[in-house]
């Protein structure tokens, strides 16, 4: 770490993750589900963008003009290389939040932060709040993902011990990854003695076992910064109040269906809580999430029933996986009428979208009208299906056509990189305006497809030269599954 970073780790790179929550197109369906007008986004900013994978993909795949900052120069450089490969115009910097706010920047329709709020000092939070107050347009949206309480409450003492061990006297010259290994090993030994803390918090051992297997680059940035502050929802609300933004709705589509994962008694209790802040606090105690993903908006009102219905009819969605099937447990709950719009409604919507074509909810309404399925049922079914990451919002054809050359260039760059590094496991779709998960092995298959190879066994043999530890038979099986499953979807999404 360096002093300029104000306690944030810069001595180890962050992971190369893609986060679909940062895609501004996603907010439209969430806002309309909550009865709010969905703003058009032309300018956007990401604060603390890490390696910039999400920002670069969104800049390439949409008509939105992106800006952002990350305190680590190497991160900004990597993000700039991705944007340059795509030919996307971006304004990227490695400034502190204070220095970035002093730049000549436009007013923004959308400002995104994923995780960074939890890992910075109060002074930096003040700078972010001031930035939002000055730079977010009226009606503009803030997306913020942050570590939540009470979800992290039981783990907090273990995190404290890990950091104290990693920063113990005499450890300063040891690379942070080694110090993390030592700290994790020590905590493993401690928990093996069956301490009273573990007995009083029985779930904590399983949490630690999951953490133990995580990438050390992720752990360094998630837990080993100087500052680590999970927050209650109402605490975040008070922090953001000077920025003149109020809570809009959850980014997580599952949160838009109260019946999903909640008992009848819990739903009844929440229905009796009129204050939105108190309601979210009660729900967090019921669900106990460790990470909240929320939208905040600067000044907006509820849509009328008529206006909401018309806006919903214009929303376009597309399948991003095939076959388009809900998880078994959710199907069982729907069949029993325990949650959601009912089996007939969700099944009908799945059938319409199963061919991989983009359709508006209004078009789906026309198709399903003879079956007596209403627009409200279709909208709720779409939210339910989206909550399982099976469908995403889709851009109009003109924007898709305009950005396609950029996504082609970026995907060419990423697929070529898979031969040597393969850290980025997402490719850009001009249809969704965002990223689609594509692993390194599948990117190697795509490289061969682009080279004119027709047969899955040819793709697998070429991939085996890059991945010698992978058995050829397994790669052939993966290539055949890819040809039958993911490849047609990637083509429909214009990824390839």
C-alpha positions in Angstrom: 0.0 0.0 0.0 1.1 3.6 -0.4 0.0 6.8 1.4 -1.8 8.2 -1.7 -4.1 5.2 -1.6 -5.2 6.1 1.9 -5.2 2.5 3.3 -6.4 0.7 0.1 -4.2 -2.1 -1.2 -2.1 -1.3 -4.3 0.6 -3.9 -3.7 -1.4 -6.7 -5.3 -3.6 -6.6 -8.4 -7.4 -7.1 -8.2 -9.2 -9.9 -10.0 -10.4 -9.6 -13.6 -14.1 -9.9 -12.7 -17.1 -8.8 -14.7 -20.2 -7.5 -12.8 -23.4 -7.3 -14.7 -25.0 -5.2 -12.0 -22.9 -2.3 -13.4 -24.7 -2.4 -16.7 -27.0 0.6 -16.8 -29.4 -1.2 -19.1 -30.2 -3.6 -16.2 -31.8 -0.8 -14.2 -34.8 -0.3 -16.5 -36.6 -3.5 -15.6 -35.8 -3.1 -11.9 -37.1 0.5 -11.9 -40.3 -0.4 -13.8 -40.9 -3.3 -11.5 -40.7 -0.9 -8.6 -43.1 1.5 -10.4 -40.4 4.1 -11.1 -39.5 5.8 -14.4 -36.4 4.3 -15.9 -34.1 7.1 -17.0 -32.2 7.0 -20.3 -28.4 6.8 -19.7 -26.0 8.6 -22.0 -23.1 9.3 -19.6 -21.9 7.0 -16.9 -19.0 6.8 -14.3 -17.6 3.9 -12.3 -15.7 4.8 -9.1 -13.1 2.2 -8.2 -13.3 0.1 -11.3 -10.6 -2.4 -10.4 -9.2 -3.9 -13.6 -11.9 -2.1 -15.6 -13.3 -5.2 -17.2 -16.9 -4.2 -16.6 -16.3 -0.6 -17.6 -14.5 -1.5 -20.8 -17.2 -4.1 -21.8 -20.0 -1.6 -21.1 -18.2 1.2 -23.0 -17.7 -1.1 -26.0 -21.2 -2.7 -26.0 -23.4 0.4 -25.5 -23.8 4.0 -26.7 -23.0 5.2 -23.2 -19.9 7.4 -22.7 -18.0 6.1 -19.7 -15.6 7.8 -17.3 -14.0 6.4 -14.2 -11.1 6.2 -11.8 -9.2 3.6 -9.9 -6.3 4.4 -7.5 -4.0 1.7 -8.9 -2.2 2.8 -12.1 -1.8 -0.7 -13.4 -5.6 -1.2 -13.2 -6.2 2.0 -15.1 -3.6 0.9 -17.7 -5.3 -2.5 -18.2 -8.7 -0.9 -18.6 -7.4 1.6 -21.1 -5.8 -1.2 -23.1 -9.2 -3.0 -23.3 -11.0 0.2 -24.3 -8.4 0.9 -26.9 -8.7 -2.6 -28.3 -12.5 -1.9 -28.7 -12.0 1.6 -30.1 -14.3 2.9 -27.4 -13.9 6.5 -26.2 -13.5 6.6 -22.4 -12.1 8.9 -19.8 -10.1 6.7 -17.4 -7.8 7.9 -14.6 -5.8 6.6 -11.6 -6.8 9.5 -9.4 -8.0 9.5 -5.8 -11.7 10.3 -5.5 -10.8 13.8 -4.4 -8.5 14.4 -7.4 -10.9 12.8 -9.8 -13.8 15.1 -8.6 -11.6 18.1 -9.5 -11.4 17.1 -13.2 -13.4 18.7 -16.0 -16.1 16.0 -16.1 -19.6 15.9 -17.5 -22.8 15.5 -15.5 -23.7 11.9 -15.2 -26.9 9.9 -15.7 -25.4 7.0 -13.8 -22.7 6.4 -11.3 -21.7 2.9 -10.3 -19.6 1.5 -7.3 -19.2 -2.2 -6.8 -17.7 -3.2 -3.4 -15.4 -0.2 -3.1 -17.7 1.6 -0.5 -16.9 -1.1 2.0 -13.1 -0.9 1.7 -12.3 2.8 2.0 -12.0 5.4 4.7 -14.7 7.8 5.9 -12.8 10.6 4.2 -13.1 8.8 0.9 -16.8 8.2 1.5 -17.2 11.9 2.1 -15.5 12.5 -1.3 -17.8 10.1 -3.0 -20.9 11.6 -1.5 -19.7 15.1 -2.6 -19.0 13.8 -6.1 -22.5 12.3 -6.4 -24.0 15.5 -5.1 -22.1 17.6 -7.7 -22.0 15.3 -10.7 -25.3 13.2 -10.7 -28.0 14.7 -12.9 -31.5 15.2 -11.6 -33.2 11.9 -12.1 -29.9 10.2 -12.3 -29.1 6.8 -10.7 -26.4 5.5 -8.4 -25.7 1.8 -8.3 -23.9 0.7 -5.1 -22.9 -2.8 -4.0 -21.6 -3.0 -0.5 -20.9 -5.4 2.4 -23.9 -5.6 4.5 -24.8 -6.0 8.2 -26.0 -8.1 9.9 -24.7 -10.6 7.3 -21.0 -10.0 8.1 -21.5 -9.5 11.9 -20.3 -12.9 13.0 -17.4 -13.0 10.6 -16.0 -9.6 11.6 -13.9 -10.8 14.5 -12.2 -13.4 12.3 -11.4 -10.8 9.7 -9.9 -8.7 12.5 -7.7 -11.6 13.5 -6.6 -12.3 9.9 -5.6 -8.7 9.4 -3.8 -8.4 12.7 -1.8 -11.6 11.9 -0.9 -10.4 8.4 0.3 -7.1 9.8 2.2 -8.4 12.8 5.6 -6.9 13.6 8.3 -8.2 11.4 6.0 -9.1 8.4 6.4 -5.9 6.5 8.9 -7.2 4.0 6.8 -10.3 3.1 4.5 -10.2 0.0 0.9 -9.8 1.0 -0.1 -13.1 -0.7 2.3 -15.0 1.6 1.1 -13.1 4.6 -2.5 -14.0 3.7 -1.5 -17.7 3.5 0.1 -17.5 6.9 -2.9 -15.8 8.4 -5.3 -18.2 6.9 -3.2 -21.1 8.2 -3.1 -19.7 11.7 -6.9 -19.2 11.8 -7.3 -22.7 10.5 -5.3 -23.9 13.5 -7.3 -21.8 15.9 -10.6 -23.1 14.7 -9.3 -26.6 15.0 -9.1 -26.1 18.7 -12.9 -25.7 18.9 -12.9 -22.2 20.5 -16.0 -20.9 22.2 -16.4 -18.3 19.5 -16.9 -21.0 16.9 -19.2 -23.0 19.1 -21.4 -19.9 19.7 -21.3 -19.1 15.9 -21.6 -22.5 14.3 -21.9 -21.2 10.7 -18.6 -19.4 10.9 -16.4 -22.5 10.3 -18.2 -23.2 7.0 -17.7 -19.5 6.0 -14.0 -19.7 6.7 -13.7 -23.0 4.8 -15.2 -21.2 1.7 -12.9 -18.2 2.2 -9.8 -20.4 2.5 -10.2 -21.5 -1.1 -10.6 -18.0 -2.6 -8.1 -16.4 -4.9 -5.5 -14.5 -2.8 -5.8 -11.4 -5.0 -9.5 -11.3 -4.2 -8.9 -11.8 -0.5 -6.3 -9.1 -0.4 -8.8 -6.5 -1.7 -11.9 -7.9 0.1 -10.5 -8.3 3.6 -6.9 -6.9 4.0 -7.3 -3.2 3.3 -6.8 -1.0 6.3 -10.5 -0.1 6.2 -13.3 -2.7 6.1 -16.7 -1.5 7.0 -19.9 -3.5 6.4 -22.9 -1.3 7.0 -26.6 -1.5 7.8 -28.9 -0.3 5.1 -30.0 2.7 7.2 -26.4 3.7 7.8 -25.8 3.8 4.1 -29.0 5.8 3.7 -27.7 8.5 6.1 -24.3 8.6 4.4 -26.0 9.3 1.1 -28.5 11.8 2.3 -26.3 14.8 1.7 -25.9 13.7 -2.0 -29.7 14.2 -2.3 -30.4 10.6 -3.4 -33.0 8.3 -2.1 -33.4 4.5 -2.2 -35.1 3.3 -5.4 -35.0 -0.5 -5.4 -32.8 -3.5 -5.3 -30.5 -4.4 -8.2 -31.1 -8.1 -7.4 -34.3 -9.1 -9.2 -35.1 -11.8 -6.6 -35.7 -9.0 -4.1 -38.5 -7.7 -6.3 -40.6 -10.8 -5.6 -41.4 -10.7 -1.9 -42.8 -14.3 -2.0 -39.4 -15.6 -3.2 -37.6 -17.2 -0.3 -39.8 -15.8 2.4 -42.4 -17.6 4.5 -45.9 -16.4 4.8 -45.3 -15.1 8.3 -42.3 -13.1 7.1 -44.2 -11.6 4.2 -47.0 -10.7 6.6 -44.6 -9.0 8.9 -42.9 -7.0 6.2 -46.3 -5.9 4.8 -47.0 -4.3 8.2 -43.8 -2.2 8.0 -44.6 1.1 6.3 -41.2 2.9 6.5 -39.0 1.8 3.6 -35.7 2.0 5.6 -37.1 0.0 8.5 -38.6 -2.5 6.0 -35.2 -3.1 4.4 -33.6 -3.4 7.9 -36.2 -6.1 8.9 -35.7 -7.9 5.6 -31.9 -8.0 6.1 -32.4 -9.7 9.4 -34.7 -12.2 7.7 -32.5 -12.9 4.7 -29.1 -12.1 6.2 -27.4 -11.0 3.0 -23.6 -10.3 3.1 -23.7 -8.1 0.1 -26.4 -5.6 -0.9 -26.9 -4.3 -4.4 -29.0 -1.2 -4.4 -30.1 1.6 -6.8 -30.4 5.1 -5.5 -32.0 7.9 -7.5 -31.9 11.7 -7.4 -35.4 12.9 -7.3 -38.1 10.9 -9.0 -41.8 9.9 -8.5 -43.9 6.9 -9.0 -45.3 6.2 -12.4 -49.1 6.0 -13.0 -50.5 2.6 -13.6 -51.0 3.5 -17.3 -47.6 4.9 -17.8 -45.9 2.0 -16.1 -47.8 -0.5 -18.3 -46.8 1.3 -21.5 -43.2 1.5 -20.4 -43.2 -2.2 -19.5 -44.5 -3.1 -23.0 -41.5 -1.4 -24.5 -38.9 -3.3 -22.5 -36.9 -5.8 -24.6 -35.4 -9.0 -23.2 -33.4 -11.9 -24.6 -32.4 -15.3 -23.4 -28.7 -15.5 -22.4 -28.6 -19.3 -21.8 -30.1 -22.4 -23.4 -32.1 -24.4 -22.7 -34.2 -21.8 -21.0 -35.3 -23.6 -17.8 -35.8 -22.5 -14.3 -33.9 -24.3 -11.5 -35.7 -27.4 -10.2 -36.4 -26.0 -6.7 -37.9 -22.9 -8.1 -40.1 -24.8 -10.5 -41.4 -26.9 -7.6 -42.2 -23.8 -5.6 -44.0 -22.3 -8.5 -46.0 -25.4 -9.2 -47.2 -25.4 -5.6 -48.1 -21.7 -5.9 -45.6 -20.7 -3.2 -44.0 -17.9 -5.1 -44.1 -15.9 -8.3 -46.6 -15.5 -11.1 -47.5 -19.2 -11.4 -46.4 -22.1 -13.5 -48.6 -21.3 -16.5 -47.3 -17.7 -16.8 -43.6 -18.3 -16.3 -43.7 -21.4 -18.5 -45.4 -19.5 -21.3 -42.9 -16.7 -21.2 -40.0 -19.2 -21.2 -41.5 -20.9 -24.3 -41.8 -17.5 -26.2 -38.2 -16.5 -25.4 -36.7 -20.0 -25.8 -35.8 -19.4 -29.5 -33.2 -16.8 -28.5 -34.8 -13.9 -30.3 -35.2 -10.4 -28.7 -38.8 -9.6 -27.8 -40.4 -6.7 -26.0 -42.8 -7.5 -23.1 -45.5 -6.0 -25.3 -44.8 -8.5 -28.0 -44.9 -11.3 -25.5 -48.2 -10.0 -24.2 -49.7 -10.2 -27.8 -48.5 -13.7 -28.2 -49.9 -14.8 -24.8 -53.2 -12.9 -24.9 -55.2 -15.9 -26.1 -54.0 -17.8 -23.0 -55.3 -15.1 -20.7 -51.9 -14.2 -19.3 -51.8 -10.5 -18.4 -49.0 -7.9 -18.8 -48.5 -7.9 -15.0 -48.0 -11.6 -14.9 -45.6 -11.4 -17.8 -43.6 -8.7 -16.1 -43.4 -10.6 -12.9 -42.4 -13.8 -14.8 -39.7 -11.8 -16.6 -38.4 -10.5 -13.2 -38.4 -14.1 -11.9 -36.6 -15.5 -14.9 -34.1 -12.6 -14.8 -33.4 -13.3 -11.1 -32.0 -16.7 -12.3 -29.7 -15.0 -14.8 -31.5 -16.6 -17.7 -32.6 -13.5 -19.5 -31.2 -9.9 -19.7 -32.4 -6.6 -21.0 -31.8 -6.0 -24.7 -30.9 -2.8 -26.6 -32.7 -1.7 -29.8 -31.4 -2.8 -33.2 -29.9 0.5 -34.1 -27.7 0.7 -31.1 -26.8 -3.0 -31.5 -25.7 -2.4 -35.1 -23.7 0.7 -34.2 -21.7 -0.9 -31.4 -21.2 -4.3 -33.0 -17.8 -3.3 -34.6 -16.5 -2.3 -31.2 -17.6 -5.5 -29.4 -16.1 -7.6 -32.3 -12.8 -5.9 -31.8 -12.8 -6.2 -28.0 -13.8 -9.9 -28.2 -11.1 -10.5 -30.8 -8.6 -9.0 -28.3 -9.9 -11.1 -25.3 -10.0 -14.3 -27.3 -6.5 -13.8 -28.5 -5.4 -13.1 -24.9 -6.9 -16.5 -23.8 -4.0 -18.2 -25.5 -1.5 -16.7 -23.1 -3.3 -15.4 -20.0 -7.0 -16.0 -20.0 -7.9 -13.9 -16.9 -11.0 -12.3 -18.3 -13.9 -14.8 -18.4 -16.5 -12.6 -20.2 -17.1 -11.4 -23.7 -19.1 -8.4 -24.9 -22.6 -8.6 -26.4 -23.9 -5.7 -28.5 -27.4 -7.1 -27.9 -27.4 -6.8 -24.1 -25.0 -3.9 -23.9 -22.9 -5.9 -21.4 -20.8 -9.0 -20.8 -21.7 -12.7 -21.2 -19.8 -15.3 -19.1 -17.4 -17.3 -21.4 -14.6 -19.2 -19.7 -11.0 -19.5 -21.0 -11.5 -23.0 -22.4 -14.6 -21.8 -24.4 -12.7 -18.8 -25.6 -10.0 -21.1 -27.0 -12.7 -23.0 -28.8 -14.0 -19.7 -30.3 -10.5 -18.9 -31.5 -10.5 -22.1 -33.6 -14.0 -21.4 -34.8 -12.9 -18.0 -36.0 -10.0 -19.7 -37.7 -12.4 -21.8 -39.8 -12.3 -25.0 -37.8 -15.6 -26.8 -38.0 -15.3 -29.9 -35.7 -15.4 -29.8 -31.9 -12.6 -32.3 -31.8 -10.4 -29.9 -33.7 -11.2 -27.1 -31.2 -10.4 -29.4 -28.3 -7.0 -30.5 -29.8 -6.0 -26.9 -30.3 -7.1 -26.0 -26.7 -5.1 -29.0 -25.4 -1.9 -27.3 -26.6 -2.6 -24.3 -24.4 -4.0 -26.3 -21.5 -1.8 -29.4 -21.3 -3.1 -30.3 -17.8 -6.6 -30.9 -19.2 -7.3 -34.5 -20.5 -8.0 -34.4 -24.2 -11.1 -36.5 -23.8 -12.5 -34.0 -21.3 -11.8 -31.2 -23.7 -13.6 -33.0 -26.5 -16.6 -33.5 -24.3 -16.6 -29.8 -23.4 -16.2 -28.8 -27.0 -19.2 -30.9 -28.1 -21.3 -29.5 -25.2 -20.2 -26.0 -26.2 -21.3 -26.6 -29.9 -24.7 -27.8 -28.8 -25.3 -25.4 -26.0 -23.4 -22.1 -25.5 -22.3 -21.5 -29.1 -25.8 -21.0 -30.6 -26.6 -18.6 -27.7 -23.4 -16.6 -28.2 -24.3 -16.3 -31.9 -27.8 -15.1 -31.1 -26.3 -12.5 -28.8 -23.8 -11.5 -31.5 -20.8 -12.2 -29.3 -19.5 -14.3 -32.3 
